[in-house]
Every structure is written in C-alpha cells, then in structure tokens.
Amino acid sequence: MLRVGKLAKAKSTSSPNTKKAITLSKRVGLIGCGAIGTVLAEAIERKLVACDELVVFDVNVAKAEKLRTSLKFPVEIAESLEELLAYKPKVVVEAASQQALKEYYDQILAADVDLIVMSTGALLALDTSSCRVHFSSGAIGGLDALSSAALAGIDEVTLTSRKNPKALGKNNTQKCIIYEGYAEEAAKLFPREMNVAATLALTVKPTKVRVCVFSDPAVKRNTHEIQMKWRFGEMLLRFANDPHPDNPHTSALAAWSAIKLLQSVLEK
Ligand SMILES: NC(=O)c1ccc[n+]([C@@H]2O[C@H](COP(=O)([O-])OP(=O)(O)OC[C@H]3O[C@@H](n4cnc5c(N)ncnc54)[C@H](O)[C@@H]3O)[C@@H](O)[C@H]2O)c1
C-alpha cells in the first residue's frame, strides 16, 4: 500500500515540518478529494481562486494522489488532519462527509483558521457561533433573500427535491415520494443527498423547514424548489442542477458555490 508521507516527500521540495514555520497568506487546506474537492482544485489551478498553495487530505490516499498528479499547481498531501493544520492554511474547505466534519470540527476551529463547510447537515448539531465558520449555498441559492425574510418573520417554508433514483441510491421504476418530514431528519437520513435541507434550515432558523423528496426516473437533473411565505410576501426559488459526472449524488452547482465562497473568504 502506498504511504502518503513518502509520496508527498518524493514530490515535494519541503517537508510539512519546514512548512510549519512559514505562513503563506493564501494557502488552502482541502479535506476530501472527491467530486467537489476536484472541481475546487481545478479552479485553483485555473487561477479562479487566489491561492498560493493547496494542501489536501483524504482518508483514501489514492484519491489525494490522483488529484495531485492531475494538477500542475503545487499540491501537498497531508497524512492526517493534524498534518494538514500544521501547514497553517488560511482556510480549510471541508468537502468530505457529515461524519468527517463532526469528527474534525473542534480541532479545525481550535487551529484558528477559516472553515468552509460543504457537509452542512453536520452543522445542525454543532455550535456555529464562530465567525470563522462559513457554509456555502451548495446546490441551492437565494440565501440572502431567505435570511433577510427570516429576520422579519417566516410563516412557512418548504423544500421539494426531485432526483433520479441513481442520485438517491434507489432503483424505483415509478415516481415515488421517499421522504416527507423536516430538514433535520432529512439531512440525517440522506447525509450525501440532502445537505440542501440543512443549508435551508441553517438559513431560516428557528423556522422549521418542511421537506419532500421525490425519487423519479424521469428526472435528469437534481431539482430543488423552495417555497416560502413570510411577513411581507412570498418566494419561489427553483434550481435544476446537472449532477456531477463522477458523483450523481452531488450537483455541479455545489462545487461552484464552494469556489465562489473560497474566493470571498481569501479576499477578506
Ligand atoms: N451543501 C450542499 O448543497 C452539498 C451539495 C453536494 C454535496 N455536498 C456534500 O459535500 C461533501 C463532499 O461531496 P462530494 O460530492 O465531493 O463527495 P465525494 O464522495 O465525491 O468525495 C468525498 C471525499 O472525501 C473523502 N473522505 C470521506 N471521509 C473522510 C474523512 N473522514 N477524512 C478525510 N477524507 C474523507 C472521501 O474519501 C472522498 O474522496 C459530502 O458530504 C456531500 O454530501 C453538499
């Protein structure tokens, strides 16, 4: 089995320990080299994001190595979260899983870095009071309008999501409802597919978000409709997102929302 440390040292001119002493202002740490992590890293390589150096960590070493070899941009591979944080990144982007975020959250915040969260479902059970924790709009948008209305008072908000069975890990041949309930439960039951419900819940809290999920073979795009009634009007937002080609559970828009948020956090 390949050892990351050896690979990292073979390709890198500086070890993590020497890096400890240097704090580059635009170094980014990435946890998770899957669909979102790869699109983000490619955007960094294309200079869409003003980042000096990328440090990646993935429990699946092969994924980290595959990502690094696909890029010309300098990428360091960390063997662990501790090693990633020792590089002293300005921002850490979590693009791994709800479980990973729960496990790493305290340690990342203790390192006093900005944190961009993609697995927003995990945030529902965590203390999000730190101004260093940012969550992207992910596969939806309009969070500015929704959070503004939340200040005045929301009467009701519902999320209706429609996905192809493949994007939900199902094999139904007829359209069916696979979940009806509230956002917190939806994000728990579908940790890879319903982070959007959590994002919405975090945005309009303490209002409860009603969620309905359809598994529909006729649906090609991951579609999310948000309907909201509030004190001074109504909103209807609809997003029809192409699934990421490598991971149908994830919408392409989610990766681009991470890029956009990383741009603005690095500009701070
Ligand atoms: N907020 C949103 O709207 C939204 C939209 C899409 C996806 N997501 C979430 O973003 C996360 C990443 O999505 P993706 O499509 O890139 O997933 P992916 O499965 O393609 O990639 C995740 C990567 O993280 C790695 N990983 C898993 N657990 C880890 C751990 N404990 N430590 C280090 N690495 C770990 C995996 O090996 C994998 O390479 C998922 O939780 C997904 O549900 C959120």
The ligand as a Gaussian input file, in Angstrom:
#p B3LYP/6-31G(d) Opt

LIG

0 1
 N      -24.130000      21.737000       0.675000
 C      -24.584000      21.163000      -0.427000
 O      -25.537000      21.605000      -1.076000
 C      -23.885000      19.932000      -0.921000
 C      -24.070000      19.505000      -2.231000
 C      -23.392000      18.394000      -2.661000
 C      -22.591000      17.674000      -1.785000
 N      -22.470000      18.084000      -0.508000
 C      -21.648000      17.340000       0.451000
 O      -20.286000      17.692000       0.290000
 C      -19.478000      16.574000       0.694000
 C      -18.499000      16.242000      -0.444000
 O      -19.231000      15.912000      -1.595000
 P      -18.534000      15.165000      -2.831000
 O      -19.559000      15.035000      -3.884000
 O      -17.241000      15.783000      -3.150000
 O      -18.288000      13.716000      -2.190000
 P      -17.328000      12.561000      -2.749000
 O      -17.853000      11.304000      -2.148000
 O      -17.189000      12.636000      -4.209000
 O      -15.912000      12.910000      -2.084000
 C      -15.714000      12.907000      -0.698000
 C      -14.238000      12.611000      -0.434000
 O      -13.996000      12.787000       0.950000
 C      -13.193000      11.701000       1.415000
 N      -13.498000      11.496000       2.837000
 C      -14.593000      10.925000       3.380000
 N      -14.496000      10.907000       4.727000
 C      -13.311000      11.496000       5.039000
 C      -12.646000      11.765000       6.261000
 N      -13.172000      11.421000       7.447000
 N      -11.460000      12.385000       6.203000
 C      -10.887000      12.737000       5.025000
 N      -11.474000      12.477000       3.822000
 C      -12.664000      11.866000       3.837000
 C      -13.602000      10.513000       0.559000
 O      -12.586000       9.528000       0.520000
 C      -13.829000      11.184000      -0.795000
 O      -12.650000      11.206000      -1.585000
 C      -20.454000      15.424000       1.004000
 O      -20.722000      15.381000       2.380000
 C      -21.695000      15.841000       0.250000
 O      -22.879000      15.279000       0.797000
 C      -23.081000      19.201000      -0.060000

